Amino acid sequence: MDKHLDLAGPGIGTYEEVSQVLPQNYTSALTPKETQIAITAAKNYIEENLCKQLNLIRVTVPLIVDRNSGVNDYLDRDGSRTPVEFHINNDHNKNPIDAQIVQAATKWKRVALKQFGLTLGEGLYTDMHAVRKDYFLDHDHSAYVDQWDWELVIDDNQRNLGFLTDVVKKIWKVLKGAETHVRDMFPALRESGYPALPEELKFLHAEEILDRYPDLPRKQRETAILQEYPAIFIYGIGWTLKDGYPHEMRAPDYDDWVTETVGVNGEMMHGLNGDILVWNPVTQRRHELTSMGIRVNADTLKQQLEITSQTDFLELPYHKAIINNELPLSIGGGIGQSRTFMLLLQKAHIGEVSVTVWPQKLKDICAEKNIHVLE
């Protein structure tokens, strides 16, 4: 696969490929009823313990935002994934609004920290629901997205890899605890033969993974490294690596992927962000659970907008607020809810834990393999 084609746009690519990668002779460990009970148990556990670990409160999150606010998430930098838009013909079109359905609450949360008066060491989480219409719908990507989006106020001294690493470890502790919780509730999950998640993550920079597999595109590099370490956190996603490509495209206006850091071998690297990926033993594929990062400050926002030729964003209210230091410094991320439930409950398809729309082609493929997606 060409490295350029592997940078953005999730999904496998064709339904012939989907059919090949979905497991053969699949049987769910849990019945549909048990699955719903387990989802509730895992959801409650994760929300309660995220709040304890990161000092968060739950806040209400928007489903729609003003198009001109600049707070919607464009997910990457190439314009390939655009939000659903609609016109609100308000007051006989005298006071209309051009609205967008959120793709993620990444930027909105930082504004919310100020709106709710949160101070250093305090944070929030949301039960976020979004629509991403440009996804290819496969076994773990759907047009409907649900996430625990969280954000925490920090100071300038915490804008470093050490602090990021500590936060990632706390989140992993919560996810690992949720796995133990549902396995205790449903012994069939322990008896299925699938291994439990590792107790600890392996932390690697994107440059280190590239050094190991210089000729492989990104997804294949991730697949290869997960054979050695079944749960990893990849630092530095967005900066252009030695081979001339970023590990993956990242938008320029939320995570900081430009700040210089020093790797374990003393090599100069970049980025204060990253992803948790695991090996999914059911699907036998890489499985992304969460993206997170220390957010841009005024200086790094300007740098990243210049690198991506998007300095016109500086005219938007959200970006002006960062430049004028009107928003708190923060760290934040989004944990995929259905992705997490799919993993913890040993499901072959995200449609087994999430109700959304699927093409008939995919539903037929799943039915042939004893995979029953919810409708």
KAQUIJO-V584084 format. One record per residue. PHI is phi in whole degrees, -180 to 180 (* if undefined). OMEGA is omega as a letter, one per 40 degrees, with the letter a starting at -180 (none if undefined). BURIAL is b if it has 9 or more other C-alpha atoms within 8 Angstrom, else e. Layout:
PHI|OMEGA|BURIAL + PHI|OMEGA|BURIAL
//
This chain:
*|i|e + -67|a|e + -61|a|b + -62|a|e + -72|a|e + -96|a|b + -79|a|b + -144|i|e + 86|a|b + -78|i|e + 106|a|b + -79|i|e + 133|i|e + -139|a|e + -75|i|b + -64|i|e + -67|i|b + -58|a|b + -60|a|e + -72|a|e + -91|i|e + -65|a|b + -66|i|b + -89|i|e + 55|a|e + -83|i|b + -138|i|e + -68|i|e + -69|a|b + -119|i|b + -72|i|e + -56|i|e + -66|i|e + -60|a|e + -60|a|b + -66|i|b + -65|a|e + -67|i|b + -60|i|b + -62|a|e + -65|i|b + -66|a|b + -61|a|b + -64|a|e + -63|a|b + -65|a|b + -65|i|e + -63|a|e + -83|i|b + -60|i|b + -62|i|b + -68|a|e + -70|a|b + -112|i|b + 60|a|b + -112|i|b + -119|i|e + -84|i|e + -131|i|e + -75|a|e + -123|a|e + -76|i|e + -93|i|b + -127|i|e + -135|i|b + -68|a|b + -58|a|b + -88|a|e + -78|a|b + 82|a|b + -93|i|b + -71|a|b + -98|i|b + -96|i|b + 69|a|b + -144|a|b + -119|a|b + -105|i|e + 75|a|e + -81|a|e + -127|a|b + -106|a|b + -76|i|b + -70|a|b + -121|i|b + -154|a|e + -102|i|e + -98|a|b + -82|a|b + -81|i|b + 56|a|e + 56|i|e + 68|i|e + -81|i|e + -132|a|e + -78|i|b + -134|i|b + -94|a|b + -112|i|b + -133|i|b + -79|a|b + -65|i|b + -97|i|b + -168|a|b + -99|a|b + -52|a|b + -82|i|b + -57|a|b + -62|a|b + -69|i|b + -65|a|b + -65|i|e + -55|i|b + -73|a|b + -59|a|e + -96|i|e + 69|a|e + -83|a|b + -117|a|e + -49|i|e + 87|i|e + -106|a|b + -153|a|b + -139|i|b + -136|a|b + -131|i|b + -95|a|b + -87|i|b + -124|a|b + -146|i|b + -126|i|b + -124|a|b + -74|a|b + -97|i|e + -73|i|b + -82|a|b + -87|a|b + -124|a|b + -80|i|b + -137|i|b + -130|i|b + -134|i|b + -72|i|b + -96|a|b + -125|i|b + -125|a|b + -141|i|b + -89|i|b + -91|a|b + -133|a|b + -153|a|b + -133|i|b + -75|i|b + -129|i|b + -116|a|b + -64|a|e + -69|a|e + -95|i|e + -84|a|b + -153|a|b + -66|a|e + -62|i|e + -67|i|b + -57|a|b + -62|i|e + -61|i|e + -66|i|b + -60|a|e + -63|i|b + -66|i|b + -66|i|b + -62|i|b + -59|i|e + -66|a|b + -65|i|b + -66|i|b + -65|i|e + -65|i|b + -61|i|b + -61|a|e + -61|a|b + -74|i|b + -69|i|b + -69|i|e + -72|a|e + -127|a|e + -56|i|e + -59|i|b + -70|i|b + -77|a|b + -88|a|e + -73|a|e + 96|i|e + -83|a|b + -72|i|e + -75|i|e + -64|i|e + -62|i|e + -68|a|e + -131|i|e + -86|i|b + -97|a|e + -101|a|e + -139|i|b + -86|i|b + -55|i|b + -65|a|b + -66|i|e + -69|i|b + -62|i|b + -60|a|e + -75|a|e + -133|a|e + -66|a|e + -98|a|e + -92|i|b + -69|a|b + -56|a|b + -63|i|e + -71|i|e + -63|i|b + -63|i|b + -61|a|b + -66|a|e + -69|i|b + -73|i|b + -71|i|e + -91|i|e + -127|a|e + -74|i|b + -147|a|b + -135|i|b + -120|a|b + -102|i|b + -78|i|b + 74|a|b + -100|a|b + 135|i|b + -74|i|b + -72|a|b + -86|a|b + -60|a|e + -85|i|e + 93|a|e + -126|i|b + -71|i|b + -59|i|b + -159|i|b + -68|i|b + -134|i|b + -59|a|b + -88|a|b + -121|i|b + -130|i|b + -71|i|b + -91|i|b + -112|a|b + -106|a|b + -62|i|b + -72|i|e + -135|i|b + -120|i|b + -75|a|b + -64|i|e + -93|i|e + 84|a|e + -76|i|e + -73|i|e + -133|a|b + -140|i|b + 112|i|b + -119|a|b + -145|i|b + 168|a|b + -129|i|b + -95|i|b + -125|i|b + -132|i|b + -88|i|b + -93|a|b + -71|i|e + -78|a|b + -86|a|b + 58|a|e + -143|i|e + -61|a|b + -143|a|e + -85|i|b + -103|a|b + -159|i|b + -116|a|b + -158|i|b + 177|i|b + -72|a|b + -82|i|b + -63|i|b + -102|a|b + -59|a|b + -70|a|e + -74|i|b + -61|i|b + -61|a|b + -60|a|b + -71|i|b + -69|i|b + -68|i|b + -61|a|e + -95|i|e + 56|i|e + -128|a|e + -66|i|e + -63|i|e + -63|a|b + -64|i|e + -87|a|e + -83|a|b + -57|a|b + -62|a|b + -72|i|b + -62|a|b + -64|i|b + -71|i|b + -59|a|b + -89|i|e + 55|i|b + -93|i|e + -113|a|b + -67|i|b + -65|a|b + -156|i|b + -126|a|b + -165|i|b + -171|i|b + -132|i|b + -104|a|b + -68|a|b + -68|a|b + -64|i|b + -59|a|b + -67|i|b + -63|i|b + -57|a|b + -70|a|b + -66|a|b + -99|i|b + 60|a|b + -99|i|b + -86|a|b + -144|a|b + -65|i|b + -68|i|b + -79|a|b + -123|a|b + -139|i|e + -95|a|b + -158|a|b + -102|i|e + -137|i|e + -68|a|e + -57|i|e + -56|a|e + -71|i|b + -62|i|b + -66|i|e + -60|a|b + -64|a|b + -60|i|b + -63|a|e + -107|i|b + 63|i|b + -107|a|b + -112|a|e + -79|a|b + -77|i|b + -135|none|e
//
